[in-house]
Amino acid sequence: MVDALRAPYDSKEKLRARGYRWDARLLRRAWWKELPSEAVEFEQAWFARNGLPQPQLTTITARERHR
């Protein structure tokens, strides 16, 4: 899972267009997207090209995804 924590408000349209979803839970409040592990490096490069802070990466198991 890729979390766009600390992403500036004005980047929300770029993130939405890229397939990110907004999680408005009080303790979370972040844009997120699930990616296969082979796409993570490309996604990090996209963040750098667009001047966004590097995303937080979290590995999710199949068990965690389908609870």
Secondary structure, 3 states (H helix, E strand, C coil): CEEECCCCHHHHHHHHHCCCEEECCCCCCEEEECCCHHHHHHHHHHHHHCCCCCCEECCCCHHHHCC
